[in-house]
């Protein structure tokens, strides 16, 4: 038995103190960033940004205004037009109404198309899962897709990025847990929240999601139906007609929550930071995933996916060892490695300090080249993901 040390600490008490101090500091930070009870608002977009998102030229956009085909938008004293996300959606609908081929401007589901359910996952924290998931959701929404973001990570970073405070807003209820729990689950429609970002709804996450991990072993012993791997898919069935794409931000471990998301998915994005430690960790993750998926497949879960891709994250093109790791992965996995990597960018991390994304912040807040480089990288990644969705719909 260890002797007591005069300066010893009680770890439970120390961790509690640290947790309380951190919570108070975060609360103070949030109050500085956002006024009390305020919700986030999405900025307006310049004419150049609007035209790029709509897939038209700026001159054609000006002509639409000149011909009075689209309503007036916010104009600065200097005469520059700025477009809200609602404006972009209204313009899309107008362009689609006269398009020669259906889906030219509204590229979401058509009759007979199944909803696309995309899981972002990795075994390791810090691999850029949440960053990738939210930027994909936002880019797709800005391009006219109806998106549901589902946060199944108890840490709830995705929920926080939408302007909520999970530790206060969803402490006991209001998360996706309510829709998949074993006792008296609620319809998912009662949990879904509209967000400040036009085109994106949110099924929030929170610490209470840990209960699903704790309750599932007992549910398996007592053969509670539907089984854990089918509960997420069943919850989604109620609302899937309202969306083109559903995006899961998964926790950084291979638990029951991640497995339930995988069994509801049509596509999987595995984020990987290109260094050998992360790749070795991913190797373990893939082996464990395969074994566990074999078990749930034998129990009747569907294992049919439209695609699986490895997304290179936090890539530095000038880093020689990273280049070697990426080349190794491409040689190994071929076309399953995304063509476009997500570059490491101070703009992305700086935006995160105010709990924003690159698509939310103004270009003027950053060095122009730094911002443009980050946006171009994200657009290439997300437009590649969009093409995978379109291919899954047979287009």
C-alpha positions as CSV (number, residue, x, y, z in Angstrom):
1,X,0.0,0.0,0.0
2,X,1.4,3.4,-1.0
3,X,2.2,5.8,1.8
4,X,0.3,9.1,1.9
5,X,2.4,12.0,0.5
6,X,2.0,15.4,2.1
7,X,1.4,17.1,-1.3
8,X,-0.7,14.3,-2.8
9,X,-3.9,15.3,-4.6
10,X,-7.3,13.6,-4.9
11,X,-7.7,13.1,-8.6
12,X,-11.5,13.2,-8.5
13,X,-11.5,16.5,-6.7
14,X,-8.8,18.0,-8.9
15,X,-10.5,17.0,-12.1
16,X,-13.8,18.4,-10.8
17,X,-12.0,21.7,-10.0
18,X,-10.4,21.8,-13.4
19,X,-13.8,21.0,-15.1
20,X,-15.5,23.8,-13.2
21,X,-12.8,26.3,-13.9
22,X,-12.7,25.4,-17.6
23,X,-16.5,25.6,-17.9
24,X,-16.6,29.0,-16.3
25,X,-13.8,30.2,-18.6
26,X,-15.7,28.9,-21.7
27,X,-18.9,30.5,-20.5
28,X,-17.0,33.8,-20.2
29,X,-15.5,33.4,-23.7
30,X,-18.9,32.6,-25.2
31,X,-20.4,35.8,-23.6
32,X,-17.7,37.8,-25.2
33,X,-18.1,36.2,-28.6
34,X,-21.9,36.1,-28.5
35,X,-24.3,38.3,-26.6
36,X,-26.4,36.5,-24.0
37,X,-29.3,34.5,-25.6
38,X,-28.1,35.5,-29.1
39,X,-27.9,33.0,-31.9
40,X,-25.4,32.9,-34.6
41,X,-26.2,34.6,-37.9
42,X,-24.8,33.7,-41.3
43,X,-23.0,36.5,-43.2
44,X,-24.0,37.7,-46.7
45,X,-21.9,36.7,-49.7
46,X,-20.4,38.9,-52.4
47,X,-21.6,38.8,-56.0
48,X,-18.5,36.7,-56.9
49,X,-19.1,34.2,-54.2
50,X,-22.8,34.0,-55.1
51,X,-22.1,33.4,-58.7
52,X,-19.6,30.7,-57.9
53,X,-22.1,28.9,-55.6
54,X,-24.8,29.2,-58.2
55,X,-22.6,27.9,-61.0
56,X,-23.1,31.0,-63.2
57,X,-21.0,34.0,-64.2
58,X,-21.1,37.4,-62.4
59,X,-22.2,39.0,-65.6
60,X,-25.2,36.6,-65.9
61,X,-26.0,37.3,-62.2
62,X,-26.1,41.1,-63.0
63,X,-28.3,40.4,-66.1
64,X,-30.8,38.5,-63.9
65,X,-31.1,41.7,-61.8
66,X,-31.3,43.9,-64.9
67,X,-34.1,41.8,-66.3
68,X,-35.9,41.8,-63.0
69,X,-35.9,38.0,-62.9
70,X,-34.8,37.9,-59.3
71,X,-35.6,40.2,-56.4
72,X,-33.4,43.0,-55.1
73,X,-30.8,42.1,-52.5
74,X,-28.9,44.0,-49.9
75,X,-26.8,46.7,-51.6
76,X,-24.0,48.7,-50.0
77,X,-23.8,52.6,-50.3
78,X,-21.1,51.9,-52.9
79,X,-23.6,49.8,-55.0
80,X,-22.2,46.4,-54.3
81,X,-24.7,43.6,-53.9
82,X,-24.5,41.1,-51.1
83,X,-26.6,37.9,-51.0
84,X,-28.0,36.0,-48.0
85,X,-28.3,32.2,-48.1
86,X,-32.1,32.7,-48.5
87,X,-31.4,35.0,-51.6
88,X,-29.2,32.2,-53.1
89,X,-31.9,29.6,-52.6
90,X,-34.6,31.9,-54.2
91,X,-32.3,32.5,-57.2
92,X,-31.7,28.8,-57.5
93,X,-35.4,28.1,-57.6
94,X,-35.9,30.8,-60.3
95,X,-33.1,29.5,-62.4
96,X,-34.3,25.9,-62.0
97,X,-37.8,26.9,-63.2
98,X,-36.5,27.8,-66.6
99,X,-33.5,25.3,-66.9
100,X,-33.3,23.1,-70.0
101,X,-32.5,20.0,-67.9
102,X,-33.9,19.2,-64.5
103,X,-31.5,19.4,-61.6
104,X,-29.2,22.0,-63.2
105,X,-29.5,24.4,-60.2
106,X,-31.3,22.2,-57.6
107,X,-29.1,19.1,-57.6
108,X,-30.7,17.2,-54.7
109,X,-32.8,14.1,-54.7
110,X,-35.3,13.4,-57.4
111,X,-38.2,10.9,-57.2
112,X,-36.7,7.4,-56.7
113,X,-33.4,8.7,-55.2
114,X,-32.5,7.4,-51.8
115,X,-31.3,9.8,-49.1
116,X,-27.5,9.9,-48.9
117,X,-26.2,9.3,-45.3
118,X,-22.6,10.2,-44.8
119,X,-20.5,9.3,-41.7
120,X,-17.3,11.1,-40.9
121,X,-15.2,8.9,-38.6
122,X,-11.8,8.0,-37.2
123,X,-10.6,6.1,-34.2
124,X,-8.4,9.0,-33.1
125,X,-9.3,12.4,-31.9
126,X,-7.8,15.4,-33.6
127,X,-8.1,13.9,-37.1
128,X,-10.4,16.8,-38.3
129,X,-13.7,14.8,-38.3
130,X,-15.9,17.7,-37.1
131,X,-14.1,20.3,-39.2
132,X,-14.6,18.1,-42.3
133,X,-18.2,17.3,-41.4
134,X,-19.4,20.8,-40.8
135,X,-17.6,22.3,-43.9
136,X,-19.2,19.6,-46.1
137,X,-22.6,20.2,-44.6
138,X,-22.3,24.0,-45.2
139,X,-20.9,23.8,-48.7
140,X,-23.7,21.4,-49.7
141,X,-26.3,23.7,-48.1
142,X,-25.0,26.7,-50.0
143,X,-25.2,24.7,-53.2
144,X,-28.9,24.0,-52.6
145,X,-29.0,20.7,-50.9
146,X,-31.2,20.0,-47.9
147,X,-28.9,18.8,-45.1
148,X,-29.5,17.2,-41.7
149,X,-26.4,17.3,-39.5
150,X,-26.5,14.6,-36.8
151,X,-24.0,15.0,-33.8
152,X,-23.5,11.6,-32.2
153,X,-20.3,12.6,-30.4
154,X,-20.9,13.1,-26.6
155,X,-18.3,16.0,-26.8
156,X,-20.8,17.7,-29.1
157,X,-18.3,19.9,-31.0
158,X,-20.6,20.0,-34.1
159,X,-23.5,21.2,-31.9
160,X,-21.3,23.9,-30.4
161,X,-20.3,25.2,-33.9
162,X,-24.0,25.8,-34.6
163,X,-24.1,28.2,-31.7
164,X,-25.5,26.0,-29.0
165,X,-24.0,25.3,-25.6
166,X,-24.6,21.5,-25.1
167,X,-23.6,21.6,-21.4
168,X,-26.5,24.0,-20.8
169,X,-28.9,23.7,-23.7
170,X,-29.1,19.9,-23.8
171,X,-27.9,18.7,-20.4
172,X,-30.9,16.3,-19.8
173,X,-32.8,16.2,-23.1
174,X,-33.0,17.5,-26.6
175,X,-30.3,15.4,-28.2
176,X,-30.2,12.6,-30.7
177,X,-30.1,10.2,-27.7
178,X,-33.8,10.9,-27.1
179,X,-34.6,9.3,-30.5
180,X,-32.5,6.2,-30.1
181,X,-32.7,5.4,-26.4
182,X,-34.2,2.0,-25.4
183,X,-37.0,3.4,-23.1
184,X,-39.7,5.6,-24.7
185,X,-37.7,7.0,-27.6
186,X,-39.1,10.2,-29.2
187,X,-39.7,10.8,-32.9
188,X,-36.6,12.4,-34.4
189,X,-38.7,15.2,-35.7
190,X,-39.2,16.4,-32.1
191,X,-35.5,16.7,-31.6
192,X,-34.3,18.3,-34.9
193,X,-33.6,22.0,-34.7
194,X,-33.4,24.5,-37.5
195,X,-30.0,26.4,-37.5
196,X,-28.8,29.8,-38.4
197,X,-27.4,28.3,-41.6
198,X,-30.1,28.1,-44.3
199,X,-30.5,24.6,-45.6
200,X,-29.1,22.8,-42.5
201,X,-31.1,21.3,-39.7
202,X,-29.4,19.8,-36.6
203,X,-30.0,16.8,-34.4
204,X,-27.8,17.9,-31.4
205,X,-25.3,15.9,-29.4
206,X,-24.4,16.1,-25.7
207,X,-22.8,14.2,-22.9
208,X,-26.0,12.2,-22.3
209,X,-25.2,10.2,-25.5
210,X,-22.8,8.3,-23.3
211,X,-25.9,6.6,-21.8
212,X,-26.4,4.8,-25.1
213,X,-23.0,3.2,-24.7
214,X,-23.7,2.2,-21.1
215,X,-27.3,0.9,-21.8
216,X,-26.6,-1.1,-24.9
217,X,-24.9,-4.1,-23.3
218,X,-27.9,-4.7,-21.0
219,X,-30.2,-4.2,-24.0
220,X,-28.3,-6.9,-25.8
221,X,-28.5,-9.3,-22.9
222,X,-32.3,-8.8,-22.7
223,X,-32.7,-8.8,-26.5
224,X,-34.4,-5.4,-26.6
225,X,-35.6,-4.7,-30.2
226,X,-34.8,-3.0,-32.4
227,X,-31.1,-3.8,-31.7
228,X,-28.6,-1.0,-31.3
229,X,-27.4,-1.2,-34.9
230,X,-30.9,-0.6,-36.3
231,X,-32.0,2.2,-34.0
232,X,-30.4,5.1,-35.8
233,X,-31.6,4.0,-39.2
234,X,-35.2,3.6,-37.9
235,X,-35.1,7.0,-36.3
236,X,-34.0,8.5,-39.6
237,X,-36.8,6.9,-41.6
238,X,-39.3,9.3,-40.1
239,X,-37.6,12.4,-41.5
240,X,-35.5,11.2,-44.5
241,X,-38.0,12.5,-47.0
242,X,-37.2,16.1,-45.9
243,X,-33.5,15.9,-46.7
244,X,-31.1,15.1,-49.6
245,X,-28.1,14.4,-47.4
246,X,-27.7,13.4,-43.8
247,X,-24.2,13.9,-42.2
248,X,-23.0,12.1,-39.0
249,X,-20.2,13.5,-36.9
250,X,-19.1,10.3,-35.1
251,X,-17.2,10.1,-31.8
252,X,-13.5,9.2,-31.9
253,X,-14.0,5.6,-30.8
254,X,-15.5,2.5,-32.2
255,X,-18.5,2.2,-29.9
256,X,-22.2,1.5,-30.3
257,X,-22.9,5.0,-31.4
258,X,-20.4,4.8,-34.3
259,X,-21.7,1.4,-35.2
260,X,-25.3,2.6,-35.3
261,X,-24.3,5.4,-37.6
262,X,-22.3,3.1,-39.9
263,X,-25.3,0.8,-40.2
264,X,-27.5,3.8,-41.2
265,X,-25.0,5.2,-43.7
266,X,-24.7,5.0,-47.5
267,X,-21.2,6.5,-47.6
268,X,-18.2,6.7,-45.2
269,X,-15.5,9.3,-45.0
270,X,-12.5,8.2,-42.9
271,X,-10.3,11.2,-42.1
272,X,-6.6,10.6,-41.7
273,X,-3.7,12.9,-40.8
274,X,-0.8,11.9,-43.0
275,X,1.8,10.8,-40.4
276,X,2.7,7.2,-39.6
277,X,1.4,7.2,-36.0
278,X,-2.0,8.2,-37.3
279,X,-1.9,5.7,-40.1
280,X,-0.9,2.9,-37.6
281,X,-3.8,3.9,-35.5
282,X,-6.1,3.8,-38.5
283,X,-4.9,0.3,-39.3
284,X,-6.1,-0.8,-35.8
285,X,-9.3,1.0,-36.4
286,X,-10.0,-0.7,-39.7
287,X,-9.2,-4.1,-38.3
288,X,-11.6,-3.6,-35.3
289,X,-14.3,-2.1,-37.6
290,X,-14.2,-5.1,-39.9
291,X,-14.5,-7.6,-37.0
292,X,-17.4,-5.7,-35.4
293,X,-19.2,-5.1,-38.7
294,X,-19.0,-8.8,-39.4
295,X,-20.8,-9.4,-36.1
296,X,-23.6,-6.9,-36.9
297,X,-23.8,-8.2,-40.5
298,X,-24.4,-11.7,-39.2
299,X,-27.2,-10.2,-36.9
300,X,-29.0,-8.9,-40.0
301,X,-27.6,-5.4,-40.5
302,X,-27.2,-4.1,-44.1
303,X,-23.6,-3.6,-45.1
304,X,-24.2,-2.1,-48.6
305,X,-22.5,1.2,-49.1
306,X,-22.3,3.4,-52.1
307,X,-18.7,4.5,-51.4
308,X,-15.9,4.7,-48.8
309,X,-13.2,7.3,-49.1
310,X,-10.1,8.2,-47.1
311,X,-9.9,12.0,-46.7
312,X,-6.3,13.3,-46.2
313,X,-6.6,16.0,-43.5
314,X,-4.2,18.8,-42.2
315,X,-2.0,18.2,-45.2
316,X,1.1,20.4,-45.7
317,X,2.3,20.1,-49.3
318,X,5.8,21.2,-48.4
319,X,6.3,18.5,-45.8
320,X,8.3,15.7,-47.3
321,X,7.4,12.9,-44.8
322,X,3.7,13.8,-45.3
323,X,4.1,13.5,-49.1
324,X,5.6,10.1,-48.6
325,X,2.7,9.0,-46.4
326,X,0.1,10.3,-48.9
327,X,1.9,8.5,-51.7
328,X,1.9,5.3,-49.6
329,X,-1.8,5.6,-48.9
330,X,-2.6,6.2,-52.6
331,X,-0.5,3.2,-53.6
332,X,-2.3,1.1,-51.1
333,X,-5.9,2.3,-51.4
334,X,-6.0,3.7,-55.0
335,X,-9.1,5.6,-55.9
336,X,-10.5,5.2,-52.4
337,X,-8.2,8.1,-51.3
338,X,-9.8,11.4,-52.1
339,X,-8.0,13.3,-54.9
340,X,-8.2,16.6,-53.0
341,X,-6.6,16.8,-49.6
342,X,-7.8,19.2,-46.9
343,X,-4.8,21.5,-46.3
344,X,-3.6,22.5,-42.9
345,X,-4.6,26.2,-42.6
346,X,-4.2,28.9,-39.9
347,X,-7.4,30.4,-41.3
348,X,-9.5,27.3,-40.4
349,X,-8.0,27.1,-36.9
350,X,-8.3,30.9,-36.3
351,X,-12.0,30.8,-37.4
352,X,-12.5,28.1,-34.8
353,X,-11.4,30.4,-32.0
354,X,-14.7,32.2,-32.4
355,X,-16.5,28.9,-33.1
356,X,-16.9,29.7,-36.8
357,X,-16.0,28.0,-40.1
358,X,-14.3,29.3,-43.1
359,X,-17.6,29.7,-44.9
360,X,-18.9,31.8,-42.1
361,X,-16.0,34.3,-41.6
362,X,-15.4,37.4,-43.8
363,X,-12.4,37.2,-46.1
364,X,-11.3,40.6,-44.8
365,X,-10.6,39.1,-41.4
366,X,-7.6,37.2,-42.8
367,X,-4.6,37.6,-45.0
368,X,-6.2,37.3,-48.5
369,X,-3.9,34.5,-49.7
370,X,-4.3,32.5,-46.5
371,X,-8.1,32.7,-46.7
372,X,-8.3,32.0,-50.5
373,X,-6.0,29.0,-50.1
374,X,-8.2,27.5,-47.3
375,X,-11.4,28.1,-49.2
376,X,-10.1,26.7,-52.4
377,X,-8.9,23.5,-50.6
378,X,-12.3,23.1,-48.8
379,X,-14.2,23.6,-52.0
380,X,-12.2,21.0,-53.9
381,X,-12.8,18.5,-51.1
382,X,-16.5,19.2,-50.8
383,X,-17.2,19.4,-54.5
384,X,-15.5,16.0,-54.8
385,X,-17.8,14.7,-52.1
386,X,-20.8,16.2,-54.0
387,X,-19.7,14.4,-57.1
388,X,-19.7,11.1,-55.1
389,X,-23.3,11.8,-54.0
390,X,-24.3,12.6,-57.6
391,X,-22.7,9.3,-58.8
392,X,-24.6,7.4,-56.1
393,X,-27.8,8.8,-57.6
394,X,-26.7,7.6,-61.0
395,X,-25.8,11.0,-62.5
